[in-house]
């Protein structure tokens, strides 16, 4: 039987991997993937706590809302990254130092 601790350990590993990607990468797409990994770790926590809560299924409901918000956020972030690349010809956040001409 898989316990709550197992879910929390997997979620912590997923979150730490995402945090490492956000801190160490110089590519905007890889940073976005790291943010998504951290968000997926939070969703896994919601589902795990919802599974082991015998009263209601609030964790699963919140997880569904978080998944929908993550999809919308990813679409907006990719659109922003594409526009930044079109304007500056790079997706390295360290090389973009102005907001406009």
N, CA, C and O atoms as a Tinker XYZ file with bonds, in Angstrom:
   404  protein
     1  N      0.841000   -1.186000    0.000000    73     2
     2  CA     0.000000    0.000000    0.000000    64     1     3
     3  C      0.884000    1.247000    0.000000    63     2     4     5
     4  O      1.803000    1.382000    0.808000    81     3
     5  N      0.587000    2.126000   -0.903000    73     3     6
     6  CA     1.337000    3.378000   -0.987000    64     5     7
     7  C      0.741000    4.365000    0.009000    63     6     8     9
     8  O     -0.465000    4.609000    0.016000    81     7
     9  N      1.596000    4.921000    0.839000    73     7    10
    10  CA     1.137000    5.849000    1.864000    64     9    11
    11  C      1.324000    7.299000    1.450000    63    10    12    13
    12  O      1.875000    7.602000    0.393000    81    11
    13  N      0.856000    8.169000    2.301000    73    11    14
    14  CA     0.948000    9.608000    2.047000    64    13    15
    15  C      2.404000   10.060000    1.984000    63    14    16    17
    16  O      2.739000   10.956000    1.209000    81    15
    17  N      3.256000    9.461000    2.775000    73    15    18
    18  CA     4.674000    9.827000    2.790000    64    17    19
    19  C      5.325000    9.601000    1.430000    63    18    20    21
    20  O      6.157000   10.397000    0.995000    81    19
    21  N      4.946000    8.519000    0.762000    73    19    22
    22  CA     5.508000    8.241000   -0.561000    64    21    23
    23  C      5.136000    9.334000   -1.565000    63    22    24    25
    24  O      5.977000    9.783000   -2.343000    81    23
    25  N      3.878000    9.754000   -1.540000    73    23    26
    26  CA     3.451000   10.828000   -2.422000    64    25    27
    27  C      4.193000   12.125000   -2.120000    63    26    28    29
    28  O      4.589000   12.852000   -3.032000    81    27
    29  N      4.377000   12.407000   -0.838000    73    27    30
    30  CA     5.055000   13.641000   -0.452000    64    29    31
    31  C      6.530000   13.624000   -0.841000    63    30    32    33
    32  O      7.085000   14.659000   -1.210000    81    31
    33  N      7.167000   12.463000   -0.764000    73    31    34
    34  CA     8.572000   12.362000   -1.177000    64    33    35
    35  C      8.719000   12.566000   -2.685000    63    34    36    37
    36  O      9.635000   13.258000   -3.128000    81    35
    37  N      7.836000   11.977000   -3.466000    73    35    38
    38  CA     7.880000   12.180000   -4.916000    64    37    39
    39  C      7.608000   13.634000   -5.252000    63    38    40    41
    40  O      8.259000   14.203000   -6.129000    81    39
    41  N      6.660000   14.234000   -4.567000    73    39    42
    42  CA     6.337000   15.633000   -4.800000    64    41    43
    43  C      7.510000   16.543000   -4.430000    63    42    44    45
    44  O      7.793000   17.507000   -5.140000    81    43
    45  N      8.189000   16.244000   -3.332000    73    43    46
    46  CA     9.346000   17.052000   -2.931000    64    45    47
    47  C     10.472000   16.933000   -3.947000    63    46    48    49
    48  O     11.133000   17.923000   -4.263000    81    47
    49  N     10.696000   15.718000   -4.463000    73    47    50
    50  CA    11.731000   15.536000   -5.482000    64    49    51
    51  C     11.378000   16.283000   -6.760000    63    50    52    53
    52  O     12.249000   16.888000   -7.384000    81    51
    53  N     10.119000   16.249000   -7.150000    73    51    54
    54  CA     9.666000   16.970000   -8.337000    64    53    55
    55  C      9.822000   18.476000   -8.153000    63    54    56    57
    56  O     10.264000   19.176000   -9.064000    81    55
    57  N      9.457000   18.972000   -6.972000    73    55    58
    58  CA     9.582000   20.405000   -6.707000    64    57    59
    59  C     11.045000   20.838000   -6.703000    63    58    60    61
    60  O     11.380000   21.884000   -7.259000    81    59
    61  N     11.913000   20.051000   -6.089000    73    59    62
    62  CA    13.342000   20.403000   -6.054000    64    61    63
    63  C     13.952000   20.390000   -7.452000    63    62    64    65
    64  O     14.801000   21.224000   -7.768000    81    63
    65  N     13.524000   19.448000   -8.285000    73    63    66
    66  CA    14.001000   19.416000   -9.668000    64    65    67
    67  C     13.566000   20.666000  -10.419000    63    66    68    69
    68  O     14.359000   21.267000  -11.144000    81    67
    69  N     12.311000   21.056000  -10.246000    73    67    70
    70  CA    11.819000   22.271000  -10.880000    64    69    71
    71  C     12.525000   23.518000  -10.382000    63    70    72    73
    72  O     12.846000   24.408000  -11.170000    81    71
    73  N     12.769000   23.589000   -9.093000    73    71    74
    74  CA    13.473000   24.742000   -8.527000    64    73    75
    75  C     14.896000   24.832000   -9.055000    63    74    76    77
    76  O     15.388000   25.922000   -9.345000    81    75
    77  N     15.556000   23.687000   -9.181000    73    75    78
    78  CA    16.906000   23.672000   -9.746000    64    77    79
    79  C     16.896000   24.176000  -11.190000    63    78    80    81
    80  O     17.783000   24.927000  -11.596000    81    79
    81  N     15.897000   23.764000  -11.955000    73    79    82
    82  CA    15.818000   24.214000  -13.347000    64    81    83
    83  C     15.594000   25.715000  -13.432000    63    82    84    85
    84  O     16.188000   26.384000  -14.278000    81    83
    85  N     14.745000   26.249000  -12.567000    73    83    86
    86  CA    14.475000   27.689000  -12.600000    64    85    87
    87  C     15.724000   28.482000  -12.240000    63    86    88    89
    88  O     16.003000   29.513000  -12.853000    81    87
    89  N     16.473000   28.011000  -11.256000    73    87    90
    90  CA    17.634000   28.751000  -10.770000    64    89    91
    91  C     18.834000   28.628000  -11.713000    63    90    92    93
    92  O     19.595000   29.582000  -11.871000    81    91
    93  N     19.007000   27.469000  -12.335000    73    91    94
    94  CA    20.254000   27.216000  -13.053000    64    93    95
    95  C     20.196000   27.419000  -14.561000    63    94    96    97
    96  O     21.249000   27.559000  -15.182000    81    95
    97  N     19.041000   27.441000  -15.168000    73    95    98
    98  CA    18.962000   27.485000  -16.627000    64    97    99
    99  C     18.972000   28.914000  -17.147000    63    98   100   101
   100  O     18.512000   29.837000  -16.474000    81    99
   101  N     19.508000   29.085000  -18.362000    73    99   102
   102  CA    19.551000   30.392000  -19.014000    64   101   103
   103  C     18.581000   30.485000  -20.187000    63   102   104   105
   104  O     18.623000   31.449000  -20.951000    81   103
   105  N     17.726000   29.510000  -20.333000    73   103   106
   106  CA    16.804000   29.450000  -21.434000    64   105   107
   107  C     15.391000   29.653000  -20.884000    63   106   108   109
   108  O     15.002000   28.995000  -19.919000    81   107
   109  N     14.629000   30.553000  -21.489000    73   107   110
   110  CA    13.299000   30.872000  -20.972000    64   109   111
   111  C     12.361000   29.672000  -21.040000    63   110   112   113
   112  O     11.511000   29.509000  -20.164000    81   111
   113  N     12.496000   28.843000  -22.045000    73   111   114
   114  CA    11.635000   27.665000  -22.161000    64   113   115
   115  C     11.956000   26.667000  -21.047000    63   114   116   117
   116  O     11.046000   26.075000  -20.466000    81   115
   117  N     13.238000   26.477000  -20.746000    73   115   118
   118  CA    13.610000   25.567000  -19.666000    64   117   119
   119  C     13.172000   26.106000  -18.310000    63   118   120   121
   120  O     12.802000   25.330000  -17.429000    81   119
   121  N     13.207000   27.405000  -18.132000    73   119   122
   122  CA    12.700000   28.012000  -16.900000    64   121   123
   123  C     11.202000   27.761000  -16.783000    63   122   124   125
   124  O     10.705000   27.460000  -15.698000    81   123
   125  N     10.483000   27.885000  -17.894000    73   123   126
   126  CA     9.045000   27.621000  -17.901000    64   125   127
   127  C      8.758000   26.152000  -17.559000    63   126   128   129
   128  O      7.799000   25.864000  -16.843000    81   127
   129  N      9.561000   25.243000  -18.055000    73   127   130
   130  CA     9.396000   23.822000  -17.727000    64   129   131
   131  C      9.635000   23.595000  -16.228000    63   130   132   133
   132  O      8.929000   22.806000  -15.601000    81   131
   133  N     10.625000   24.283000  -15.659000    73   131   134
   134  CA    10.873000   24.170000  -14.221000    64   133   135
   135  C      9.700000   24.669000  -13.395000    63   134   136   137
   136  O      9.355000   24.069000  -12.376000    81   135
   137  N      9.085000   25.763000  -13.829000    73   135   138
   138  CA     7.910000   26.283000  -13.127000    64   137   139
   139  C      6.759000   25.286000  -13.216000    63   138   140   141
   140  O      6.030000   25.080000  -12.246000    81   139
   141  N      6.603000   24.675000  -14.378000    73   139   142
   142  CA     5.551000   23.664000  -14.540000    64   141   143
   143  C      5.807000   22.453000  -13.641000    63   142   144   145
   144  O      4.864000   21.886000  -13.088000    81   143
   145  N      7.070000   22.052000  -13.491000    73   143   146
   146  CA     7.376000   20.935000  -12.588000    64   145   147
   147  C      7.007000   21.279000  -11.141000    63   146   148   149
   148  O      6.471000   20.440000  -10.418000    81   147
   149  N      7.292000   22.500000  -10.729000    73   147   150
   150  CA     6.941000   22.908000   -9.369000    64   149   151
   151  C      5.423000   22.939000   -9.192000    63   150   152   153
   152  O      4.906000   22.548000   -8.146000    81   151
   153  N      4.719000   23.404000  -10.215000    73   151   154
   154  CA     3.262000   23.420000  -10.144000    64   153   155
   155  C      2.697000   22.001000  -10.104000    63   154   156   157
   156  O      1.735000   21.735000   -9.383000    81   155
   157  N      3.287000   21.100000  -10.868000    73   155   158
   158  CA     2.839000   19.701000  -10.832000    64   157   159
   159  C      3.099000   19.061000   -9.474000    63   158   160   161
   160  O      2.328000   18.207000   -9.035000    81   159
   161  N      4.171000   19.463000   -8.807000    73   159   162
   162  CA     4.428000   18.959000   -7.453000    64   161   163
   163  C      3.331000   19.430000   -6.495000    63   162   164   165
   164  O      2.879000   18.666000   -5.641000    81   163
   165  N      2.910000   20.667000   -6.635000    73   163   166
   166  CA     1.828000   21.169000   -5.784000    64   165   167
   167  C      0.516000   20.447000   -6.091000    63   166   168   169
   168  O     -0.247000   20.138000   -5.176000    81   167
   169  N      0.251000   20.178000   -7.359000    73   167   170
   170  CA    -0.961000   19.450000   -7.731000    64   169   171
   171  C     -0.918000   18.029000   -7.166000    63   170   172   173
   172  O     -1.932000   17.516000   -6.694000    81   171
   173  N      0.242000   17.405000   -7.214000    73   171   174
   174  CA     0.379000   16.059000   -6.640000    64   173   175
   175  C      0.095000   16.079000   -5.143000    63   174   176   177
   176  O     -0.525000   15.152000   -4.621000    81   175
   177  N      0.537000   17.111000   -4.454000    73   175   178
   178  CA     0.225000   17.241000   -3.029000    64   177   179
   179  C     -1.277000   17.377000   -2.810000    63   178   180   181
   180  O     -1.831000   16.761000   -1.900000    81   179
   181  N     -1.939000   18.184000   -3.642000    73   179   182
   182  CA    -3.385000   18.355000   -3.493000    64   181   183
   183  C     -4.114000   17.026000   -3.674000    63   182   184   185
   184  O     -5.011000   16.692000   -2.900000    81   183
   185  N     -3.727000   16.276000   -4.693000    73   183   186
   186  CA    -4.376000   14.993000   -4.952000    64   185   187
   187  C     -4.079000   13.997000   -3.831000    63   186   188   189
   188  O     -4.964000   13.256000   -3.403000    81   187
   189  N     -2.842000   13.983000   -3.361000    73   187   190
   190  CA    -2.478000   13.044000   -2.293000    64   189   191
   191  C     -3.241000   13.345000   -1.013000    63   190   192   193
   192  O     -3.773000   12.434000   -0.378000    81   191
   193  N     -3.299000   14.605000   -0.630000    73   191   194
   194  CA    -4.042000   14.944000    0.585000    64   193   195
   195  C     -5.536000   14.721000    0.391000    63   194   196   197
   196  O     -6.232000   14.337000    1.331000    81   195
   197  N     -6.035000   14.958000   -0.818000    73   195   198
   198  CA    -7.442000   14.689000   -1.086000    64   197   199
   199  C     -7.763000   13.208000   -1.042000    63   198   200   201
   200  O     -8.859000   12.822000   -0.633000    81   199
   201  N     -6.823000   12.376000   -1.457000    73   199   202
   202  CA    -7.052000   10.922000   -1.431000    64   201   203
   203  C     -7.112000   10.398000   -0.004000    63   202   204   205
   204  O     -7.910000    9.511000    0.299000    81   203
   205  N     -6.291000   10.929000    0.855000    73   203   206
   206  CA    -6.247000   10.431000    2.219000    64   205   207
   207  C     -7.192000   11.178000    3.163000    63   206   208   209
   208  O     -7.234000   10.886000    4.358000    81   207
   209  N     -7.951000   12.141000    2.629000    73   207   210
   210  CA    -8.968000   12.835000    3.414000    64   209   211
   211  C    -10.282000   12.079000    3.236000    63   210   212   213
   212  O    -10.803000   11.999000    2.123000    81   211
   213  N    -10.811000   11.537000    4.297000    73   211   214
   214  CA   -12.010000   10.699000    4.203000    64   213   215
   215  C    -13.308000   11.508000    4.187000    63   214   216   217
   216  O    -14.377000   10.947000    3.950000    81   215
   217  N    -13.230000   12.810000    4.434000    73   215   218
   218  CA   -14.453000   13.610000    4.552000    64   217   219
   219  C    -14.965000   14.055000    3.181000    63   218   220   221
   220  O    -16.130000   13.827000    2.854000    81   219
   221  N    -14.117000   14.679000    2.386000    73   219   222
   222  CA   -14.562000   15.172000    1.080000    64   221   223
   223  C    -13.429000   15.061000    0.069000    63   222   224   225
   224  O    -12.317000   14.661000    0.414000    81   223
   225  N    -13.712000   15.412000   -1.166000    73   223   226
   226  CA   -12.723000   15.346000   -2.244000    64   225   227
   227  C    -12.280000   16.740000   -2.675000    63   226   228   229
   228  O    -12.162000   17.007000   -3.871000    81   227
   229  N    -12.038000   17.613000   -1.735000    73   227   230
   230  CA   -11.633000   18.981000   -2.052000    64   229   231
   231  C    -10.285000   19.063000   -2.735000    63   230   232   233
   232  O    -10.063000   19.949000   -3.560000    81   231
   233  N     -9.381000   18.152000   -2.404000    73   231   234
   234  CA    -8.056000   18.161000   -3.023000    64   233   235
   235  C     -8.118000   17.910000   -4.509000    63   234   236   237
   236  O     -7.413000   18.561000   -5.280000    81   235
   237  N     -8.956000   16.968000   -4.925000    73   235   238
   238  CA    -9.080000   16.675000   -6.350000    64   237   239
   239  C     -9.719000   17.832000   -7.100000    63   238   240   241
   240  O     -9.334000   18.124000   -8.233000    81   239
   241  N    -10.684000   18.491000   -6.485000    73   239   242
   242  CA   -11.335000   19.638000   -7.136000    64   241   243
   243  C    -10.341000   20.775000   -7.313000    63   242   244   245
   244  O    -10.275000   21.376000   -8.385000    81   243
   245  N     -9.569000   21.077000   -6.276000    73   243   246
   246  CA    -8.554000   22.119000   -6.387000    64   245   247
   247  C     -7.487000   21.737000   -7.416000    63   246   248   249
   248  O     -6.980000   22.601000   -8.132000    81   247
   249  N     -7.148000   20.457000   -7.490000    73   247   250
   250  CA    -6.161000   20.004000   -8.470000    64   249   251
   251  C     -6.663000   20.223000   -9.892000    63   250   252   253
   252  O     -5.889000   20.629000  -10.759000    81   251
   253  N     -7.929000   19.964000  -10.146000    73   251   254
   254  CA    -8.484000   20.211000  -11.486000    64   253   255
   255  C     -8.404000   21.691000  -11.847000    63   254   256   257
   256  O     -8.034000   22.032000  -12.970000    81   255
   257  N     -8.746000   22.571000  -10.912000    73   255   258
   258  CA    -8.629000   24.008000  -11.175000    64   257   259
   259  C     -7.176000   24.402000  -11.414000    63   258   260   261
   260  O     -6.892000   25.231000  -12.279000    81   259
   261  N     -6.263000   23.820000  -10.662000    73   259   262
   262  CA    -4.849000   24.144000  -10.840000    64   261   263
   263  C     -4.340000   23.669000  -12.198000    63   262   264   265
   264  O     -3.527000   24.354000  -12.819000    81   263
   265  N     -4.799000   22.516000  -12.670000    73   263   266
   266  CA    -4.386000   22.023000  -13.984000    64   265   267
   267  C     -4.891000   22.945000  -15.085000    63   266   268   269
   268  O     -4.158000   23.244000  -16.027000    81   267
   269  N     -6.140000   23.398000  -14.974000    73   267   270
   270  CA    -6.689000   24.327000  -15.974000    64   269   271
   271  C     -5.915000   25.644000  -15.962000    63   270   272   273
   272  O     -5.597000   26.185000  -17.021000    81   271
   273  N     -5.615000   26.156000  -14.782000    73   271   274
   274  CA    -4.841000   27.399000  -14.694000    64   273   275
   275  C     -3.428000   27.216000  -15.223000    63   274   276   277
   276  O     -2.879000   28.131000  -15.837000    81   275
   277  N     -2.829000   26.051000  -14.999000    73   275   278
   278  CA    -1.480000   25.789000  -15.508000    64   277   279
   279  C     -1.473000   25.767000  -17.031000    63   278   280   281
   280  O     -0.541000   26.278000  -17.652000    81   279
   281  N     -2.495000   25.186000  -17.634000    73   279   282
   282  CA    -2.571000   25.155000  -19.096000    64   281   283
   283  C     -2.724000   26.564000  -19.661000    63   282   284   285
   284  O     -2.083000   26.900000  -20.657000    81   283
   285  N     -3.556000   27.382000  -19.044000    73   283   286
   286  CA    -3.735000   28.756000  -19.508000    64   285   287
   287  C     -2.455000   29.573000  -19.319000    63   286   288   289
   288  O     -2.075000   30.351000  -20.194000    81   287
   289  N     -1.806000   29.393000  -18.193000    73   287   290
   290  CA    -0.566000   30.113000  -17.927000    64   289   291
   291  C      0.529000   29.715000  -18.913000    63   290   292   293
   292  O      1.292000   30.566000  -19.371000    81   291
   293  N      0.609000   28.444000  -19.238000    73   291   294
   294  CA     1.611000   27.980000  -20.188000    64   293   295
   295  C      1.378000   28.570000  -21.570000    63   294   296   297
   296  O      2.330000   28.954000  -22.250000    81   295
   297  N      0.137000   28.644000  -21.983000    73   295   298
   298  CA    -0.171000   29.233000  -23.290000    64   297   299
   299  C      0.238000   30.698000  -23.340000    63   298   300   301
   300  O      0.818000   31.147000  -24.329000    81   299
   301  N     -0.056000   31.441000  -22.290000    73   299   302
   302  CA     0.317000   32.864000  -22.252000    64   301   303
   303  C      1.832000   33.018000  -22.198000    63   302   304   305
   304  O      2.386000   33.878000  -22.882000    81   303
   305  N      2.509000   32.199000  -21.396000    73   303   306
   306  CA     3.960000   32.308000  -21.276000    64   305   307
   307  C      4.658000   31.964000  -22.585000    63   306   308   309
   308  O      5.629000   32.624000  -22.955000    81   307
   309  N      4.182000   30.946000  -23.292000    73   307   310
   310  CA     4.781000   30.613000  -24.587000    64   309   311
   311  C      4.562000   31.725000  -25.608000    63   310   312   313
   312  O      5.442000   31.997000  -26.424000    81   311
   313  N      3.405000   32.363000  -25.570000    73   311   314
   314  CA     3.161000   33.492000  -26.469000    64   313   315
   315  C      4.115000   34.642000  -26.163000    63   314   316   317
   316  O      4.633000   35.278000  -27.081000    81   315
   317  N      4.347000   34.908000  -24.900000    73   315   318
   318  CA     5.287000   35.962000  -24.512000    64   317   319
   319  C      6.702000   35.605000  -24.956000    63   318   320   321
   320  O      7.424000   36.458000  -25.471000    81   319
   321  N      7.099000   34.355000  -24.760000    73   319   322
   322  CA     8.442000   33.930000  -25.165000    64   321   323
   323  C      8.622000   34.060000  -26.675000    63   322   324   325
   324  O      9.673000   34.501000  -27.139000    81   323
   325  N      7.608000   33.680000  -27.438000    73   323   326
   326  CA     7.693000   33.817000  -28.901000    64   325   327
   327  C      7.815000   35.276000  -29.328000    63   326   328   329
   328  O      8.578000   35.588000  -30.241000    81   327
   329  N      7.076000   36.168000  -28.682000    73   327   330
   330  CA     7.180000   37.586000  -29.017000    64   329   331
   331  C      8.530000   38.170000  -28.611000    63   330   332   333
   332  O      9.078000   39.013000  -29.321000    81   331
   333  N      9.064000   37.733000  -27.485000    73   331   334
   334  CA    10.395000   38.197000  -27.069000    64   333   335
   335  C     11.447000   37.711000  -28.056000    63   334   336   337
   336  O     12.357000   38.459000  -28.415000    81   335
   337  N     11.327000   36.459000  -28.498000    73   335   338
   338  CA    12.295000   35.944000  -29.467000    64   337   339
   339  C     12.190000   36.692000  -30.790000    63   338   340   341
   340  O     13.205000   36.992000  -31.419000    81   339
   341  N     10.978000   36.990000  -31.208000    73   339   342
   342  CA    10.793000   37.718000  -32.463000    64   341   343
   343  C     11.442000   39.113000  -32.402000    63   342   344   345
   344  O     11.976000   39.603000  -33.397000    81   343
   345  N     11.383000   39.735000  -31.225000    73   343   346
   346  CA    11.916000   41.097000  -31.103000    64   345   347
   347  C     13.424000   41.118000  -30.846000    63   346   348   349
   348  O     14.136000   41.923000  -31.445000    81   347
   349  N     13.921000   40.241000  -29.961000    73   347   350
   350  CA    15.320000   40.311000  -29.530000    64   349   351
   351  C     16.203000   39.206000  -30.112000    63   350   352   353
   352  O     17.420000   39.246000  -29.933000    81   351
   353  N     15.625000   38.226000  -30.799000    73   351   354
   354  CA    16.359000   37.107000  -31.407000    64   353   355
   355  C     17.112000   36.268000  -30.375000    63   354   356   357
   356  O     18.130000   35.662000  -30.708000    81   355
   357  N     16.638000   36.221000  -29.150000    73   355   358
   358  CA    17.198000   35.371000  -28.101000    64   357   359
   359  C     16.110000   35.064000  -27.078000    63   358   360   361
   360  O     15.167000   35.835000  -26.900000    81   359
   361  N     16.259000   33.919000  -26.408000    73   359   362
   362  CA    15.348000   33.608000  -25.303000    64   361   363
   363  C     16.115000   33.482000  -23.987000    63   362   364   365
   364  O     15.609000   32.933000  -23.008000    81   363
   365  N     17.341000   33.999000  -23.983000    73   363   366
   366  CA    18.135000   34.035000  -22.761000    64   365   367
   367  C     17.696000   35.248000  -21.941000    63   366   368   369
   368  O     17.912000   36.380000  -22.374000    81   367
   369  N     17.088000   35.048000  -20.773000    73   367   370
   370  CA    16.606000   36.189000  -19.982000    64   369   371
   371  C     17.717000   37.137000  -19.543000    63   370   372   373
   372  O     17.455000   38.316000  -19.301000    81   371
   373  N     18.950000   36.651000  -19.434000    73   371   374
   374  CA    20.056000   37.513000  -19.025000    64   373   375
   375  C     20.490000   38.498000  -20.097000    63   374   376   377
   376  O     21.113000   39.513000  -19.785000    81   375
   377  N     20.173000   38.218000  -21.352000    73   375   378
   378  CA    20.587000   39.101000  -22.442000    64   377   379
   379  C     19.541000   40.141000  -22.796000    63   378   380   381
   380  O     19.815000   41.041000  -23.590000    81   379
   381  N     18.370000   40.042000  -22.237000    73   379   382
   382  CA    17.302000   41.017000  -22.504000    64   381   383
   383  C     17.311000   42.015000  -21.362000    63   382   384   385
   384  O     16.906000   41.698000  -20.244000    81   383
   385  N     17.773000   43.217000  -21.648000    73   383   386
   386  CA    17.900000   44.197000  -20.576000    64   385   387
   387  C     17.087000   45.462000  -20.802000    63   386   388   389
   388  O     17.192000   46.407000  -20.021000    81   387
   389  N     16.279000   45.496000  -21.857000    73   387   390
   390  CA    15.432000   46.655000  -22.093000    64   389   391
   391  C     13.999000   46.179000  -22.322000    63   390   392   393
   392  O     13.761000   45.039000  -22.721000    81   391
   393  N     13.048000   47.085000  -22.059000    73   391   394
   394  CA    11.646000   46.764000  -22.301000    64   393   395
   395  C     11.193000   47.232000  -23.669000    63   394   396   397
   396  O     10.168000   46.763000  -24.164000    81   395
   397  N     11.900000   48.110000  -24.274000    73   395   398
   398  CA    11.515000   48.628000  -25.584000    64   397   399
   399  C     12.615000   49.501000  -26.146000    63   398   400   401
   400  O     13.662000   49.679000  -25.524000    81   399
   401  N     12.373000   50.041000  -27.321000    73   399   402
   402  CA    13.380000   50.897000  -27.962000    64   401   403
   403  C     13.415000   52.280000  -27.397000    63   402   404
   404  O     14.212000   53.107000  -27.839000    81   403
